[in-house]
Structures are given as C-alpha cells and as structure tokens.
C-alpha cells in the first residue's frame, strides 16, 4: 500500500522527534481512514459515529501525544488503534447511558475463533475483557490491540513489542483462547 510506505518513510525520518507527527498528516490520515473503516465495518448497522468523526478525533489525540518518540509505522498505528478503541468504547458507553436500556454497540469479532452465531461482541464487554486480560498479562492484551485493532501483521507486532514472531504467534493464540472463553461467559483463567 503506497500510503503505508509513505508513512514508514516519514516516520523513519522523524525518528525520536515527539512533536513531529504533524508532518505526517497526509500519510497518517490515509492510514487512520483505513483503520476507521476496519473498525466501523465491525460495528452494528446504523452506528452513529461516522468514519470521518472517528478519524478526526483519533488524529487530534494522536498528534497531541507530545511525549512519544515515534519509532516506526507499526508504533504509530499501534497507538492509533489504542486511541480509536478508547473513542469507540467511550461512544458506546455514552449511548448506553443515554438509552438506559442496555442497548450497547456491537462489533463483529473477526479474527478471533468464536462460533459464527457469537461473532457479534459488545464493544464495552470486549474492552472490559481486554482490561482483565491486561491485568493477567499486559503483553497478551497489547498483542490483541496490535493484531485485531490496528490490523498489524505478526511481524509488525513483533517489531513494536521488540520480540520474536514466534512469541507473537503463541501469544496471539493464547489471547484468542482466553478471550473466547471470557466472552462466551466462562472462566478465562
């Protein structure tokens, strides 16, 4: 993808300059649009948060990260995925509070091995499960964010985490199994 090469080249030129992310605007915006589209494809039909609003909010929060020394494309996208997840969870919680009927935002849980009938997962429930997973093993939770939310490859995830691809593969399998058990209502252990 041309946008990802552009972003990678620009990030490598800005390596270590926390305030320089603003120079990435065109390439970064294209990557954020790709992430937002992936996120919102998983949302229920009629979701009220528009892709453009999600991109703008994530971009504003991302360029406001002044203390981060950007390392590479995967690092930028990992942080962006985390920010988008927070925005969507906040939006889902706000809608639930307004409706008071408990009608929460649903997302399709692609990439995690759950039965087809159970692929729609409550975004707030998923966020809660990821927080529980982080309490058990922070790296497993981070790998889910990178692989599922940021759409990074095993290699990119390993690069962000500074670990091997074999470690990411094993951790990804473990995290999927843990989340499957937790989201099906069982003990995740």
C-alpha positions in Angstrom: 0.0 0.0 0.0 1.5 3.3 -1.1 0.2 5.2 2.0 1.9 2.7 4.4 5.3 3.1 2.6 5.0 6.9 2.7 4.1 6.7 6.4 7.0 4.3 7.1 9.5 6.6 5.3 8.3 9.7 7.0 8.3 8.1 10.5 11.9 6.9 9.9 12.9 10.4 9.1 11.2 11.8 12.2 12.6 9.0 14.5 12.7 10.2 18.0 11.1 13.6 17.5 7.9 13.6 19.6 6.5 16.8 18.2 7.0 16.0 14.5 3.9 13.8 14.0 2.0 16.7 12.5 4.3 16.5 9.4 2.7 13.1 8.7 -0.7 14.5 8.0 -1.5 13.1 4.5 0.0 9.7 5.0 -1.2 9.4 8.6 -4.7 10.5 7.6 -4.9 7.7 4.9 -3.8 5.1 7.5 -6.3 6.4 10.0 -9.1 6.2 7.4 -8.1 2.6 6.8 -8.2 1.8 10.5 -11.5 3.6 11.0 -13.1 1.8 8.1 -12.0 -1.5 9.5 -13.3 -0.6 13.0 -16.7 0.6 11.7 -17.2 -2.4 9.4 -17.4 -4.4 12.6 -19.9 -2.1 14.2 -23.7 -2.7 14.1 -25.7 -1.2 11.2 -26.7 2.3 11.8 -23.8 3.1 14.1 -24.0 6.9 14.9 -20.3 7.6 14.9 -19.2 8.4 11.3 -15.8 7.3 10.0 -14.7 10.9 9.4 -15.5 11.9 13.0 -13.6 8.8 14.3 -10.6 9.7 12.1 -10.6 13.4 13.2 -10.9 12.5 16.9 -8.1 9.9 16.6 -5.9 12.3 14.7 -6.3 15.1 17.2 -5.5 12.7 20.0 -2.6 11.2 18.2 -0.8 14.5 17.3 -1.4 15.6 20.9 0.9 12.8 22.0 3.9 15.0 22.8 5.9 12.6 25.0 6.1 9.8 22.4 9.3 9.1 20.4 7.8 7.6 17.3 9.7 4.6 16.2 8.0 3.2 13.1 4.8 2.8 11.2 3.7 -0.1 13.4 4.3 2.0 16.5 2.2 4.9 15.2 -0.6 2.5 14.1 -0.5 0.7 17.5 -1.1 4.0 19.4 -3.7 5.0 16.8 -5.6 1.7 17.3 -5.5 2.2 21.1 -6.9 5.7 20.7 -9.7 4.5 18.3 -10.6 1.7 20.7 -11.0 4.2 23.5 -13.1 6.6 21.3 -15.4 3.8 20.3 -15.8 2.4 23.8 -16.5 5.9 25.2 -19.1 6.4 22.4 -20.7 3.0 23.3 -20.8 3.8 27.0 -22.3 7.2 26.3 -25.0 5.7 24.1 -25.7 3.1 26.7 -26.1 5.8 29.4 -28.5 7.7 27.2 -30.6 4.8 26.2 -30.5 3.3 29.8 -31.9 0.1 28.2 -28.5 -1.5 28.0 -28.5 -1.5 24.2 -24.8 -1.4 23.6 -22.7 -1.1 20.5 -21.9 -4.4 18.8 -18.8 -5.2 16.9 -18.0 -8.3 14.8 -15.1 -10.1 16.3 -13.3 -11.1 13.1 -10.0 -12.9 13.6 -10.9 -14.5 16.9 -12.1 -18.0 16.8 -15.6 -17.9 18.2 -18.7 -19.7 16.8 -20.4 -17.8 13.9 -23.5 -17.2 16.0 -21.4 -15.5 18.6 -19.3 -13.2 16.4 -21.2 -10.1 17.5 -19.5 -8.9 20.6 -20.4 -6.0 22.8 -17.6 -3.4 22.4 -17.9 -2.4 26.1 -17.7 -6.1 27.1 -14.7 -6.6 24.8 -13.0 -3.6 26.4 -13.7 -5.0 29.8 -12.3 -8.4 28.8 -9.2 -6.7 27.4 -8.7 -4.9 30.6 -9.0 -8.1 32.6 -6.5 -9.8 30.2 -4.1 -6.9 30.7 -4.3 -7.5 34.4 -3.3 -11.1 33.8 -0.8 -10.5 31.1 -0.2 -7.0 29.6 1.6 -8.3 26.5 -1.3 -10.6 25.5 -3.7 -7.6 25.7 -1.2 -5.5 23.7 -1.0 -8.1 21.0 -4.8 -8.2 20.6 -4.7 -4.4 20.2 -2.0 -4.6 17.6 -3.3 -7.6 15.7 -7.0 -7.1 15.9 -7.5 -3.3 16.3 -4.5 -2.0 14.4 -4.5 -4.8 11.9 -0.8 -5.2 12.2 0.9 -8.4 10.9 2.7 -10.8 13.2 6.0 -9.3 12.0 4.9 -5.7 12.6 3.5 -6.6 16.1 6.8 -8.3 17.0 8.7 -5.2 15.8 6.5 -2.9 18.0 6.9 -5.2 21.0 10.6 -5.9 20.4 10.0 -9.7 20.5 10.1 -12.6 18.1 7.4 -13.6 15.6 7.1 -17.0 17.3 6.4 -15.3 20.6 3.7 -13.1 19.0 2.1 -16.2 17.3 2.0 -18.1 20.6 0.7 -15.1 22.5 -2.0 -14.4 19.8 -3.2 -18.0 20.1 -3.3 -17.8 23.9 -5.1 -14.4 23.8 -7.7 -15.6 21.4 -8.4 -18.7 23.5 -8.6 -16.6 26.7 -11.0 -14.0 25.1 -13.1 -16.8 23.6 -13.6 -18.3 27.0 -14.2 -15.0 28.7 -16.7 -13.7 26.0 -18.6 -16.9 26.0 -19.3 -16.4 29.7 -16.9 -18.9 31.1 -13.9 -18.5 33.2 -10.9 -17.3 31.2 -8.4 -18.4 33.8 
